[in-house]
Amino acid sequence: MVAEYGPVALWVYFGIFAVVLAAFAIAIKLGFQTEGAASTAGTLGAAWLATKVTQPLRIVATLAVTPLVMRVLRWIRPRG
């Protein structure tokens, strides 16, 4: 995958990671009414753990989405 798509695959993977992490953090924050620096660290820690649990799904999503992203990029910026 990395040999064929290069940095695009890494950008897709880390993009999915960031979206999932933010979504879990927001979901956790909406579910709990806590305040202070400790609660923010707790929220981010819990979101990170939940994101790690979804890692196999994120890898599969990266394998599925990267070829589509590459096609779109080649369509937007044709070589020539």
mmCIF file of the C-alpha atoms, coordinates in Angstrom:
data_MODEL
# 
_entry.id   MODEL 
# 
loop_
_atom_site.group_PDB 
_atom_site.id 
_atom_site.type_symbol 
_atom_site.label_atom_id 
_atom_site.label_alt_id 
_atom_site.label_comp_id 
_atom_site.label_asym_id 
_atom_site.label_entity_id 
_atom_site.label_seq_id 
_atom_site.pdbx_PDB_ins_code 
_atom_site.Cartn_x 
_atom_site.Cartn_y 
_atom_site.Cartn_z 
_atom_site.occupancy 
_atom_site.B_iso_or_equiv 
_atom_site.pdbx_formal_charge 
_atom_site.auth_seq_id 
_atom_site.auth_comp_id 
_atom_site.auth_asym_id 
_atom_site.auth_atom_id 
_atom_site.pdbx_PDB_model_num 
ATOM 1  C CA . MET A 1 1  ? 0.000   0.000  0.000   1.00 0.00 ? 1  MET A CA 1 
ATOM 2  C CA . VAL A 1 2  ? 2.696   2.468  0.988   1.00 0.00 ? 2  VAL A CA 1 
ATOM 3  C CA . ALA A 1 3  ? 4.819   1.555  -2.038  1.00 0.00 ? 3  ALA A CA 1 
ATOM 4  C CA . GLU A 1 4  ? 1.930   2.219  -4.434  1.00 0.00 ? 4  GLU A CA 1 
ATOM 5  C CA . TYR A 1 5  ? 0.198   5.173  -2.800  1.00 0.00 ? 5  TYR A CA 1 
ATOM 6  C CA . GLY A 1 6  ? 3.040   6.601  -0.721  1.00 0.00 ? 6  GLY A CA 1 
ATOM 7  C CA . PRO A 1 7  ? 2.262   9.480  1.579   1.00 0.00 ? 7  PRO A CA 1 
ATOM 8  C CA . VAL A 1 8  ? -1.400  9.566  0.526   1.00 0.00 ? 8  VAL A CA 1 
ATOM 9  C CA . ALA A 1 9  ? -2.026  6.341  2.462   1.00 0.00 ? 9  ALA A CA 1 
ATOM 10 C CA . LEU A 1 10 ? -0.429  7.825  5.574   1.00 0.00 ? 10 LEU A CA 1 
ATOM 11 C CA . TRP A 1 11 ? -2.444  11.048 5.260   1.00 0.00 ? 11 TRP A CA 1 
ATOM 12 C CA . VAL A 1 12 ? -5.646  9.036  4.895   1.00 0.00 ? 12 VAL A CA 1 
ATOM 13 C CA . TYR A 1 13 ? -4.808  6.870  7.921   1.00 0.00 ? 13 TYR A CA 1 
ATOM 14 C CA . PHE A 1 14 ? -3.933  9.797  10.166  1.00 0.00 ? 14 PHE A CA 1 
ATOM 15 C CA . GLY A 1 15 ? -6.919  11.769 8.869   1.00 0.00 ? 15 GLY A CA 1 
ATOM 16 C CA . ILE A 1 16 ? -9.245  8.937  9.846   1.00 0.00 ? 16 ILE A CA 1 
ATOM 17 C CA . PHE A 1 17 ? -7.448  8.689  13.204  1.00 0.00 ? 17 PHE A CA 1 
ATOM 18 C CA . ALA A 1 18 ? -7.960  12.410 13.891  1.00 0.00 ? 18 ALA A CA 1 
ATOM 19 C CA . VAL A 1 19 ? -11.641 12.300 12.959  1.00 0.00 ? 19 VAL A CA 1 
ATOM 20 C CA . VAL A 1 20 ? -12.315 9.232  15.120  1.00 0.00 ? 20 VAL A CA 1 
ATOM 21 C CA . LEU A 1 21 ? -10.375 10.678 18.068  1.00 0.00 ? 21 LEU A CA 1 
ATOM 22 C CA . ALA A 1 22 ? -12.251 13.987 17.852  1.00 0.00 ? 22 ALA A CA 1 
ATOM 23 C CA . ALA A 1 23 ? -15.598 12.204 17.506  1.00 0.00 ? 23 ALA A CA 1 
ATOM 24 C CA . PHE A 1 24 ? -14.937 10.063 20.591  1.00 0.00 ? 24 PHE A CA 1 
ATOM 25 C CA . ALA A 1 25 ? -13.739 13.093 22.575  1.00 0.00 ? 25 ALA A CA 1 
ATOM 26 C CA . ILE A 1 26 ? -16.883 15.039 21.660  1.00 0.00 ? 26 ILE A CA 1 
ATOM 27 C CA . ALA A 1 27 ? -19.137 12.071 22.417  1.00 0.00 ? 27 ALA A CA 1 
ATOM 28 C CA . ILE A 1 28 ? -17.480 11.504 25.785  1.00 0.00 ? 28 ILE A CA 1 
ATOM 29 C CA . LYS A 1 29 ? -17.567 15.201 26.644  1.00 0.00 ? 29 LYS A CA 1 
ATOM 30 C CA . LEU A 1 30 ? -21.271 15.413 25.779  1.00 0.00 ? 30 LEU A CA 1 
ATOM 31 C CA . GLY A 1 31 ? -21.965 12.411 27.980  1.00 0.00 ? 31 GLY A CA 1 
ATOM 32 C CA . PHE A 1 32 ? -20.120 13.683 31.054  1.00 0.00 ? 32 PHE A CA 1 
ATOM 33 C CA . GLN A 1 33 ? -20.428 17.072 32.751  1.00 0.00 ? 33 GLN A CA 1 
ATOM 34 C CA . THR A 1 34 ? -16.913 17.473 34.189  1.00 0.00 ? 34 THR A CA 1 
ATOM 35 C CA . GLU A 1 35 ? -14.688 20.532 34.445  1.00 0.00 ? 35 GLU A CA 1 
ATOM 36 C CA . GLY A 1 36 ? -11.009 21.343 34.868  1.00 0.00 ? 36 GLY A CA 1 
ATOM 37 C CA . ALA A 1 37 ? -7.702  20.219 33.410  1.00 0.00 ? 37 ALA A CA 1 
ATOM 38 C CA . ALA A 1 38 ? -7.934  16.744 34.923  1.00 0.00 ? 38 ALA A CA 1 
ATOM 39 C CA . SER A 1 39 ? -11.280 16.132 33.259  1.00 0.00 ? 39 SER A CA 1 
ATOM 40 C CA . THR A 1 40 ? -9.914  17.286 29.884  1.00 0.00 ? 40 THR A CA 1 
ATOM 41 C CA . ALA A 1 41 ? -6.979  14.902 30.250  1.00 0.00 ? 41 ALA A CA 1 
ATOM 42 C CA . GLY A 1 42 ? -9.402  12.169 31.268  1.00 0.00 ? 42 GLY A CA 1 
ATOM 43 C CA . THR A 1 43 ? -11.626 12.872 28.289  1.00 0.00 ? 43 THR A CA 1 
ATOM 44 C CA . LEU A 1 44 ? -8.716  12.798 25.841  1.00 0.00 ? 44 LEU A CA 1 
ATOM 45 C CA . GLY A 1 45 ? -7.316  9.651  27.462  1.00 0.00 ? 45 GLY A CA 1 
ATOM 46 C CA . ALA A 1 46 ? -10.636 7.854  27.231  1.00 0.00 ? 46 ALA A CA 1 
ATOM 47 C CA . ALA A 1 47 ? -11.062 9.031  23.627  1.00 0.00 ? 47 ALA A CA 1 
ATOM 48 C CA . TRP A 1 48 ? -7.567  7.773  22.787  1.00 0.00 ? 48 TRP A CA 1 
ATOM 49 C CA . LEU A 1 49 ? -8.334  4.356  24.307  1.00 0.00 ? 49 LEU A CA 1 
ATOM 50 C CA . ALA A 1 50 ? -11.603 4.130  22.388  1.00 0.00 ? 50 ALA A CA 1 
ATOM 51 C CA . THR A 1 51 ? -9.749  5.119  19.215  1.00 0.00 ? 51 THR A CA 1 
ATOM 52 C CA . LYS A 1 52 ? -7.153  2.380  19.798  1.00 0.00 ? 52 LYS A CA 1 
ATOM 53 C CA . VAL A 1 53 ? -9.956  -0.179 20.061  1.00 0.00 ? 53 VAL A CA 1 
ATOM 54 C CA . THR A 1 54 ? -11.148 0.851  16.589  1.00 0.00 ? 54 THR A CA 1 
ATOM 55 C CA . GLN A 1 55 ? -7.666  0.510  15.030  1.00 0.00 ? 55 GLN A CA 1 
ATOM 56 C CA . PRO A 1 56 ? -8.455  -2.649 13.000  1.00 0.00 ? 56 PRO A CA 1 
ATOM 57 C CA . LEU A 1 57 ? -11.514 -0.931 11.524  1.00 0.00 ? 57 LEU A CA 1 
ATOM 58 C CA . ARG A 1 58 ? -9.482  2.197  10.741  1.00 0.00 ? 58 ARG A CA 1 
ATOM 59 C CA . ILE A 1 59 ? -6.862  0.092  8.938   1.00 0.00 ? 59 ILE A CA 1 
ATOM 60 C CA . VAL A 1 60 ? -9.560  -1.556 6.828   1.00 0.00 ? 60 VAL A CA 1 
ATOM 61 C CA . ALA A 1 61 ? -11.098 1.856  6.116   1.00 0.00 ? 61 ALA A CA 1 
ATOM 62 C CA . THR A 1 62 ? -7.689  3.171  5.054   1.00 0.00 ? 62 THR A CA 1 
ATOM 63 C CA . LEU A 1 63 ? -7.215  0.245  2.666   1.00 0.00 ? 63 LEU A CA 1 
ATOM 64 C CA . ALA A 1 64 ? -10.653 0.884  1.177   1.00 0.00 ? 64 ALA A CA 1 
ATOM 65 C CA . VAL A 1 65 ? -10.541 4.688  0.962   1.00 0.00 ? 65 VAL A CA 1 
ATOM 66 C CA . THR A 1 66 ? -6.945  5.345  -0.157  1.00 0.00 ? 66 THR A CA 1 
ATOM 67 C CA . PRO A 1 67 ? -7.420  4.178  -3.780  1.00 0.00 ? 67 PRO A CA 1 
ATOM 68 C CA . LEU A 1 68 ? -10.495 6.423  -4.063  1.00 0.00 ? 68 LEU A CA 1 
ATOM 69 C CA . VAL A 1 69 ? -8.610  9.404  -2.650  1.00 0.00 ? 69 VAL A CA 1 
ATOM 70 C CA . MET A 1 70 ? -5.753  8.754  -5.075  1.00 0.00 ? 70 MET A CA 1 
ATOM 71 C CA . ARG A 1 71 ? -8.173  8.656  -8.028  1.00 0.00 ? 71 ARG A CA 1 
ATOM 72 C CA . VAL A 1 72 ? -9.681  11.970 -6.964  1.00 0.00 ? 72 VAL A CA 1 
ATOM 73 C CA . LEU A 1 73 ? -6.236  13.533 -6.561  1.00 0.00 ? 73 LEU A CA 1 
ATOM 74 C CA . ARG A 1 74 ? -5.175  12.302 -10.007 1.00 0.00 ? 74 ARG A CA 1 
ATOM 75 C CA . TRP A 1 75 ? -8.411  13.654 -11.480 1.00 0.00 ? 75 TRP A CA 1 
ATOM 76 C CA . ILE A 1 76 ? -7.891  17.046 -9.833  1.00 0.00 ? 76 ILE A CA 1 
ATOM 77 C CA . ARG A 1 77 ? -4.185  17.225 -10.687 1.00 0.00 ? 77 ARG A CA 1 
ATOM 78 C CA . PRO A 1 78 ? -3.529  15.225 -13.853 1.00 0.00 ? 78 PRO A CA 1 
ATOM 79 C CA . ARG A 1 79 ? 0.086   14.541 -14.710 1.00 0.00 ? 79 ARG A CA 1 
ATOM 80 C CA . GLY A 1 80 ? 1.356   16.036 -17.865 1.00 0.00 ? 80 GLY A CA 1 
# 
